[in-house]
Amino acid sequence: MAKMTGGRFLAETALGYGITHIFWMPYIGPRVIMELESLGGKGVQAHSEKAAVYMADAYARVRGGPSLCMAQSVGALNLAAGLQDPYLACSPVVAITGREMQIYRQRHAYQEVDHVNPFAAVTKYSAFVSEPEELPIYLRQAFRAATTGTPAPAHVDVEGIAGQMVIDQEAELEVRVEECFGRVPPFRPIADSASVSEALKILGRAERPVIVAGGGVTASGARVELIELAEKLSIPVATSLNAKAMFPSDHALAVGTPGSYSRACANQLVFEADLVFFIGSHAGGQVTNGYQIPSQGTAVIQLDINAEEIGRNYHVQVGMHGDVRETLRAMFEQATVSEGNKVWLARVLKFVQAYKEDSSEHYNSDVSPMRPERLCKELSNCLPEDAILVSDTGHAGVWCAQMIDLKSPNQSFIRAAGSLGWALPAAMGAKCAAPDRPVICFTGDGGVWYHMTELDTARKAGINTVTLINNNHSLNQEQGGIEGTYGQRSSASDAHWLFPEVDFVRMAEAMGCFGVTVNKPSELEGALDQALNAGKPAVVDVKTNVEGIADRAWMP
């Protein structure tokens, strides 16, 4: 035990759990940031609470462990709104907020609002700390809760608008770090042998099996194990967006991303399967296109580290409760080599090839402005071998699912789980977690408008990301719905999805960042190289065709 402030305790604890960066909005616990920086860490002060959360979200996902973000009392609900994304993405973000002092609560204190209900919706654990002596108890539990089972955000509300009654006060405190809760997963249980044997038996009998790999494969670091098992059993593999980097895009068994952000061939094959093996996947609405692919009644096997998820959306023939990596290793050891159903594998190849042929016109198009499909082709070809690609939601997510191929096992991919605009600040968090790797944000102009001010944060903090903008001066994904509502295209309807032409390069340069414009496919590689070597945050403004609208998901 040593006498220290709550701020010093929090800083030492963060570093003990491997957290070198804290993302925050003033005015909350500046003593924490001061103490962290005195110990070699760094505080990143954002321009909005949501952006701070998005940075922490990507930081946690890339480092494979918990992260920290902070906001004062009145900003707490903005922080809670931002926590929707890490909650949906199963990301272990720990949020710390100030709370109005108890003696003033329910008395119309200035800026006081309830914190309990907003945080209850987007966390798996929330606690209140009234004095520094309580901080070790509840902070350690927040790390435990955030990282175990299905990872998710946790929340600690501390006394005082800026947390000053805990953070600035001294007490006899002992820093105890439970190292296993500084990573995801903290434990690696293996599914019981009977379940493993039964799953292999059913897989062996299936004529048209398909694996659907989810974010649990990524969280478990099970890329090698997934590939080895699929090859040994000759089973095609569809990867959710959260597992996009977990299976080689050019592999003979790769069928692409299924669901609502999908390649047609992936949906077609999952729908035709007589057995679907969900690995580390919730089998949720997006990856199954509204629980329709596969159809209800299809035979299902499901492996998940959280037993509560097994069978939630599809009745399972076999459920396996365990860590993905270790359980796949156990399955690989017990499995016998199979050549698979050659008729089925030939059909898989046919569907994949047909999709590539159907999409080749736009994928190879030389029209100007550039088709977004062609942009995806060029980005796939020139993405650095160790890059982290950070994708926004909406069209950016659809283009990544359909058209972008990751060609190196050292490339990583993370994406927004819900909120447009997430990717720009998230890329900053990813860069803080992996400072030696190139980090590229892939978004559209609609996404950039949300948090472009964070380029100023990136410049001040020395976080040199590259923001690549698919700039069609529109939210053209919304065009059909808006014009359908208005009954026709008109200036009134255009106002709701078309943007005026703007120069994002000049805007970036005005904030002290680097900018370069791309008009032709042949210009992208050089522009990306300039941006990656600019020595400052960079924007690559790619002018694309407003008619480039992604295909809707295939349905039977």
Salt bridges, closest charged atoms under 4 A:
GLU12 OE2 - ARG8 NE 2.77
GLU35 OE1 - ARG8 NH1 2.91
ASP57 OD1 - ARG61 NE 3.08
GLU112 OE2 - ARG105 NH1 3.69
ASP157 OD2 - HIS115 ND1 3.05
ASP157 OD1 - HIS155 NE2 3.74
GLU159 OE1 - ARG99 NH2 3.93
ASP168 OD1 - ARG31 NE 3.15
GLU174 OE1 - ARG176 NE 3.47
GLU178 OE2 - ARG144 NH2 2.89
GLU198 OE1 - LYS201 NZ 3.79
GLU225 OE2 - ARG329 NE 2.94
GLU231 OE2 - HIS251 NE2 2.73
GLU272 OE1 - ARG347 NE 2.67
GLU308 OE2 - ARG312 NH2 3.88
GLU309 OE1 - ARG312 NE 2.86
ASP323 OD2 - ARG188 NH1 2.85
GLU326 OE2 - ARG325 NE 2.85
GLU326 OE2 - ARG329 NH1 3.17
GLU339 OE1 - LYS342 NZ 3.40
ASP366 OD1 - ARG374 NH1 2.64
GLU373 OE2 - ARG371 NH2 2.90
GLU378 OE2 - ARG374 NE 2.74
ASP405 OD1 - ARG263 NH2 2.99
ASP456 OD2 - HIS47 NE2 2.77
ASP456 OD1 - ARG459 NH2 3.00
ASP456 OD2 - LYS460 NZ 3.07
GLU483 OE2 - ARG489 NE 3.71
ASP494 OD1 - ARG489 NE 3.02
GLU501 OE2 - HIS473 NE2 3.56
ASP541 OD2 - LYS543 NZ 3.02
